[in-house]
Amino acid sequence: MQVILVSRHLKTARTITIMPRHLAAALLVLVALVFSTSMLFSWLSVHLRLPVVEDLLLSLQQQESRKTRDHLDNNLQLMATRLGELQGKVLQLDSLGERVSGLLDAKRQPVGDAPRPPQGGPYVAAPMSATELEREIERLASEVERRSDDFAVMEMRLLEKRVKDRLLPTIMPVKDATMGSPFGHRNDPIAGLRSMHEGVDFSAETGTPVVAAADGVVLSAGYHSDYGNLIEVDHGEGLTSRYAHLSRMDVKVGSLIKRGAQIGAVGNTGRSTGPHLHFEVRVLGVAQNPAHFLKQGDEYAQVKRR
């Protein structure tokens, strides 16, 4: 780039050629001047303590401190909220665990190593620091995870217990009945000879409803010379129950029956001396004492005995 200077005092014009390096040098000089001026101004403000500069610096520091404090307050508030949520979850899991343990008839292990000794004294608030809050959140998160795992195990055990309870013949097959001949050896009521009674008799009027003692599938429903009208129910795992001397059968072979559902009525069919229900429980075909199963229900204690 060329610059032509013309003056009235000069007879001829002067031409100045400006090269790129000249522009770069000028720019560097300008930057150096600005930087030097800024440094000088900062040095003077610090050493001479200019009021305007001090107020400006103080205002900047206060704004920065306020931003930092607000950021910390927000973080502490979020951490405190998270801590409260975890504490509530621990209490909720404790409450649910107690209820599930009650359903399982199991005692929970107490939380903690040993009971605390007597304590007391005035209350003096001691807010947690950010580090203490973070540490407590981590501890409670681990505690929630551990108790959630324990609760999942208890839920599984409760489910297994419910399934098992529904498949075990534990409810009375005849309501408000009188228990007659129990399981075991006796004198046969017809032959008068010592014999083995492989079930329990419930005395009731003809037509009294007979219900299934547990969930299952009907294996057979027909007439037998000794049992009369007989229903046999499969409860799974080799467990079966028999209902004999019925006056009526309300189910068919292959029917799915629910615990407590009516399957027939008391009668006096087959080898019988009067209206009653002969009830058997067998495991892999071997007769078991039905009382061992019925005692697990709530109705057995109320049965009248001769």
Residue pairs with C-beta under 8 A, 6 or more apart in sequence:
1 17
1 18
1 19
2 15
2 16
2 17
2 18
3 15
3 16
3 17
3 18
4 13
4 14
4 15
4 16
5 13
5 14
5 15
5 16
6 13
7 14
41 53
44 50
45 53
45 54
45 57
72 130
75 130
76 130
76 133
79 130
79 133
79 134
79 137
80 133
82 137
83 133
83 136
83 137
83 140
86 137
86 140
86 141
86 143
86 144
87 140
89 144
90 140
90 143
90 144
90 147
93 144
93 147
93 148
93 151
94 111
94 147
96 151
97 108
97 147
97 150
97 151
97 154
98 108
100 151
100 154
100 155
100 158
101 107
101 108
101 154
103 158
103 161
104 154
104 157
104 158
104 161
106 154
106 157
128 136
166 214
166 215
166 259
167 214
167 215
167 216
167 235
167 236
167 237
167 239
168 214
168 235
168 239
168 293
168 296
169 213
169 214
169 235
169 239
169 241
169 281
169 290
169 293
169 294
170 213
170 214
170 293
170 294
170 296
170 297
171 211
171 213
171 214
171 259
171 260
171 294
171 297
171 299
172 202
172 213
172 294
172 297
172 299
172 300
172 303
173 202
173 210
173 211
173 212
173 213
173 241
173 243
173 277
173 279
174 202
174 204
174 208
174 209
174 210
174 211
174 266
174 277
175 208
175 209
175 211
175 299
176 204
177 202
177 203
177 204
177 208
177 277
177 303
177 304
178 202
178 203
178 204
178 303
178 304
178 305
178 306
179 200
179 201
179 202
179 203
179 303
179 304
179 305
179 306
180 201
180 202
180 203
180 276
180 306
181 189
181 197
181 200
181 201
182 197
182 200
182 201
182 291
183 197
183 198
183 199
183 200
183 287
183 289
183 290
183 291
184 196
184 197
184 289
185 194
185 195
185 196
185 197
186 194
186 195
186 196
186 197
187 193
187 194
187 195
188 194
188 195
189 273
190 271
190 273
198 280
198 287
199 242
199 244
199 278
199 279
199 280
199 281
199 287
199 290
200 278
200 279
200 280
200 289
200 290
200 291
200 294
201 276
201 277
201 278
201 279
202 266
202 276
202 277
202 279
202 303
203 274
203 275
203 276
203 306
204 266
204 275
204 276
204 277
205 266
205 275
206 247
206 265
206 266
206 267
206 268
206 275
207 247
207 248
207 265
207 266
207 267
208 265
208 266
208 277
209 262
209 264
209 265
209 266
210 243
210 246
210 262
210 263
210 264
210 265
210 266
210 277
211 260
211 261
211 262
211 263
212 233
212 241
212 257
212 258
212 259
212 260
212 261
212 263
213 241
213 259
213 279
213 281
213 293
213 294
214 233
214 235
214 241
214 259
215 235
215 256
215 257
215 258
215 259
216 233
216 234
216 235
216 236
216 240
216 241
216 256
216 257
217 233
217 234
217 254
217 255
217 256
217 257
218 231
218 232
218 233
218 234
218 251
218 252
218 253
218 254
218 255
218 257
218 263
219 232
219 233
219 234
219 240
219 253
220 230
220 231
220 232
220 253
221 230
221 231
221 232
221 249
221 251
221 252
221 253
222 229
222 230
222 249
223 229
223 230
223 269
223 270
224 230
224 244
224 270
225 270
225 271
226 270
226 271
227 242
227 244
227 245
227 270
227 271
227 278
228 244
228 245
228 246
228 267
228 268
228 269
228 270
228 271
228 272
229 244
229 245
229 246
229 247
229 248
229 249
229 264
229 267
229 269
229 270
230 242
230 243
230 244
230 246
230 270
231 242
231 243
231 246
231 249
231 251
231 263
231 264
232 240
232 241
232 242
232 243
233 240
233 241
233 242
233 243
233 257
233 263
234 240
235 241
238 283
238 284
238 285
239 281
239 282
239 283
240 281
240 282
241 279
241 280
241 281
241 282
241 290
242 278
242 279
242 280
242 281
242 282
243 263
243 264
243 277
243 278
243 279
244 270
244 277
244 278
244 279
244 280
245 266
245 267
245 268
245 269
245 270
245 272
245 275
245 276
245 277
245 278
246 264
246 265
246 266
246 267
246 269
246 277
247 264
247 265
247 266
247 267
247 268
247 269
247 275
248 264
248 265
248 267
249 263
249 264
250 262
250 263
250 264
250 265
251 257
251 263
251 264
257 263
266 275
266 276
266 277
267 275
268 274
268 275
268 276
272 278
279 290
280 287
280 290
281 287
281 288
281 289
281 290
281 293
282 288
291 300
294 300
